[in-house]
Amino acid sequence: MEFDEQEELIIKALIKDPRMSDNNVGKLTGVPIRTVSRKRQKLEKEGKISYYVTVSQKVKKTARHLYIIKFKLGMTKGRILDDIKKEPHVKSIFTEMIYHSRLGEIDGHTALLMIIEAKSDTEISENFNGKILPKMLENHGKDSIFDIKTMRISDTIRNFHNYLPQINMEGGKLKKNIQLDSIHLCY
């Protein structure tokens, strides 16, 4: 994926403040406003940029645990994704409890990294062992999981390269004094 110089400036401005209007992006970057509008819409339509909203963990007072679920050899990422697509209750069962998940690989095994959140550590354990794990075994096969590791997660330090909530953010966006040239654009 490649971006031209104007697109890079637009993306950096949106990293600084995803709610920034096209007019303000143009003022900040020097890119003409119509060009900002056209390029921003194109980047969004092509799925090259996305926006996320999350409720601060400080507000929610939640506990979070990282689970690393290592599948048996032979379980591919494609198969796991196909199984998830077939699951009729993905939205109702998992959406409530799983904060974030990613596929990866450990020692040649496909792995699922999953951050689960709840009001307490006990509730996380109950939800994982009583709801999530049985559903995963039903979806992927009763012998599909090779190993599970877990750890409690505390404070967020960095998100998406640039966001350090306790250091450079204020009001849900990067502080005003953050310069565009100090924003890392990774692609």
Secondary structure, DSSP 8 states (H G I E B T S, - for coil): ----HHHHHHHHHHHH-TT--HHHHHHHH---HHHHHHHHHHHHHTTS--------HHHHT-EEEEEEEEE-TT--HHHHHHHHHH-TTIIIIIHHHEEEEEEEEETTEEEEEEEEEESSHHHHHHHIIIIIHHHHHHHH-TT-EEEEEEEEE-----BTTTB-TTTTEETTEE-TT--GGGS----
